């Protein structure tokens, strides 16, 4: 028995089908690629911010809590306003350096600020006094009923490559919180 050869018309139909399939599947492949790249960028940004916020929290936990320092006041249950150490901690969280410029050298693209206040940077610094009635937290605060703790929370914007196309908007944000007891100098 002889094998039948496909006609030229049949070849054109197969090529046309392949082109239609490519046109249908290409947007899905591009979207999956963009989502994969964005997930990698998001994980990198999250890790970077997590480390920088931890460093800022550690810095504030080691700074002098007196009038010239952070201004810890457990009796009032609050942290003194915009102290120089708080501004330095915001710089540290945003740039990785105590003297960095958050407008020019951010650790995460898009996370910039022209001033170092809480609203502009997205970094909240709060005093959280820990109960030490049982004396478990000794050292500098041995015998103190309450021990000051520092809580640093950063909300960071993140640009999504195909955010508008996927219906997510141009930017998303994520929040990282770190806590540490104040240990002084």
C-alpha positions as CSV (number, residue, x, y, z in Angstrom):
1,X,0.0,0.0,0.0
2,X,1.3,3.5,-0.9
3,X,1.4,6.3,1.7
4,X,-0.6,9.3,0.7
5,X,1.3,12.6,0.5
6,X,-0.3,15.6,2.1
7,X,-1.4,18.2,-0.3
8,X,0.1,21.8,-0.2
9,X,-3.3,23.0,1.0
10,X,-3.0,20.7,4.0
11,X,0.5,22.2,4.9
12,X,-1.0,25.7,4.8
13,X,-3.8,24.7,7.2
14,X,-1.3,23.2,9.6
15,X,0.9,26.3,9.6
16,X,-2.2,28.5,10.1
17,X,-3.3,26.4,13.0
18,X,0.1,26.7,14.6
19,X,0.0,30.5,14.2
20,X,-3.4,30.7,15.9
21,X,-2.2,28.5,18.7
22,X,0.8,30.7,19.2
23,X,-1.3,33.9,19.3
24,X,-3.6,32.3,21.9
25,X,-0.9,31.0,24.2
26,X,1.7,33.8,23.9
27,X,-0.1,36.2,26.3
28,X,-0.4,33.5,28.9
29,X,3.3,32.7,28.6
30,X,4.3,36.4,28.9
31,X,2.1,36.9,31.9
32,X,3.5,33.8,33.6
33,X,7.0,35.0,32.9
34,X,6.2,38.5,34.3
35,X,4.6,37.1,37.4
36,X,7.7,34.8,38.0
37,X,10.1,37.8,37.6
38,X,7.9,40.0,39.9
39,X,7.8,37.2,42.5
40,X,11.6,37.0,42.5
41,X,11.8,40.8,42.8
42,X,9.2,40.9,45.6
43,X,11.1,38.2,47.6
44,X,14.4,40.1,47.2
45,X,12.8,43.4,48.3
46,X,11.1,41.7,51.2
47,X,14.3,40.1,52.4
48,X,16.2,43.4,52.0
49,X,13.7,45.4,53.9
50,X,13.4,42.7,56.6
51,X,17.2,42.9,57.2
52,X,17.2,46.7,57.1
53,X,14.2,47.1,59.5
54,X,15.9,44.6,61.9
55,X,19.1,46.7,61.8
56,X,17.1,49.8,62.5
57,X,15.3,48.1,65.4
58,X,18.6,46.9,66.8
59,X,20.1,50.4,66.4
60,X,17.2,51.9,68.4
61,X,17.4,49.2,71.0
62,X,21.0,50.1,71.7
63,X,20.7,53.9,71.6
64,X,20.7,55.8,74.9
65,X,17.1,56.1,76.1
66,X,17.7,59.4,78.0
67,X,16.7,62.9,77.0
68,X,19.4,63.2,74.3
69,X,18.7,59.7,72.9
70,X,15.5,58.0,71.8
71,X,13.4,59.5,74.6
72,X,11.9,56.4,76.1
73,X,9.2,57.0,78.7
74,X,7.3,53.9,79.8
75,X,5.4,55.9,82.4
76,X,3.8,57.9,79.6
77,X,3.7,54.8,77.3
78,X,5.2,56.7,74.4
79,X,8.3,57.4,72.4
80,X,9.5,61.0,72.2
81,X,8.7,62.6,68.9
82,X,11.1,62.9,66.0
83,X,14.4,62.4,67.8
84,X,17.7,62.3,65.9
85,X,18.1,58.6,66.6
86,X,14.6,58.0,65.1
87,X,15.5,59.8,61.9
88,X,18.8,58.0,61.8
89,X,17.0,54.7,62.2
90,X,14.7,55.6,59.3
91,X,17.7,56.4,57.2
92,X,19.2,53.1,58.1
93,X,16.1,51.2,57.2
94,X,15.7,52.9,53.9
95,X,19.4,53.1,52.7
96,X,21.3,50.6,54.8
97,X,23.4,53.5,56.3
98,X,22.9,55.9,59.2
99,X,23.9,58.8,57.0
100,X,22.3,57.7,53.8
101,X,20.0,59.8,51.6
102,X,16.6,58.1,51.2
103,X,15.8,60.3,48.1
104,X,18.9,59.3,46.2
105,X,20.0,55.8,47.4
106,X,17.1,53.6,48.4
107,X,17.6,49.9,49.1
108,X,14.4,49.0,47.3
109,X,13.5,50.8,44.0
110,X,10.6,53.1,44.5
111,X,11.0,53.4,48.3
112,X,12.2,57.0,48.5
113,X,11.5,59.9,50.8
114,X,12.3,63.6,50.7
115,X,11.9,63.9,54.5
116,X,12.4,61.5,57.4
117,X,9.0,61.8,59.1
118,X,6.8,58.7,59.6
119,X,4.2,59.6,57.0
120,X,6.7,60.2,54.2
121,X,9.0,57.2,54.8
122,X,6.3,54.7,55.8
123,X,8.3,53.7,58.9
124,X,6.5,53.9,62.3
125,X,8.6,53.7,65.5
126,X,6.6,52.9,68.6
127,X,7.4,52.3,72.2
128,X,6.0,49.0,73.5
129,X,6.7,48.6,77.3
130,X,7.1,45.0,78.3
131,X,5.9,43.8,81.7
132,X,8.8,42.8,83.9
133,X,6.9,42.3,87.2
134,X,8.5,38.8,87.7
135,X,12.0,40.2,87.1
136,X,12.7,38.0,84.1
137,X,14.3,40.8,82.1
138,X,17.4,41.7,84.1
139,X,20.5,43.7,83.2
140,X,20.0,47.4,82.7
141,X,16.4,47.1,83.8
142,X,16.9,44.7,86.8
143,X,14.1,45.4,89.3
144,X,12.1,47.6,86.9
145,X,8.4,46.7,86.6
146,X,8.3,47.7,82.9
147,X,11.0,47.5,80.3
148,X,10.9,49.7,77.2
149,X,10.7,47.8,73.9
150,X,11.1,49.3,70.4
151,X,8.7,48.3,67.6
152,X,9.6,49.4,64.0
153,X,7.1,48.9,61.3
154,X,7.8,49.7,57.6
155,X,5.3,49.8,54.8
156,X,7.1,49.6,51.5
157,X,5.6,50.2,48.0
158,X,6.4,47.7,45.3
159,X,5.9,48.2,41.6
160,X,4.4,45.3,39.7
161,X,5.5,44.9,36.0
162,X,2.1,44.0,34.6
163,X,0.1,45.4,37.5
164,X,-2.4,47.4,35.5
165,X,-2.9,44.6,32.9
166,X,-3.5,42.0,35.7
167,X,-5.9,44.4,37.5
168,X,-3.6,44.9,40.5
169,X,-2.8,48.5,40.1
170,X,0.6,50.0,39.4
171,X,1.9,49.4,42.9
172,X,1.3,47.0,45.8
173,X,2.8,47.3,49.3
174,X,4.0,45.0,52.0
175,X,4.6,45.6,55.7
176,X,7.3,44.3,58.0
177,X,7.4,44.7,61.8
178,X,10.3,44.0,64.1
179,X,10.3,44.2,68.0
180,X,13.2,44.3,70.4
181,X,13.6,45.2,74.1
182,X,15.7,48.3,74.8
183,X,19.1,47.2,76.1
184,X,20.8,50.6,76.2
185,X,24.4,51.3,75.5
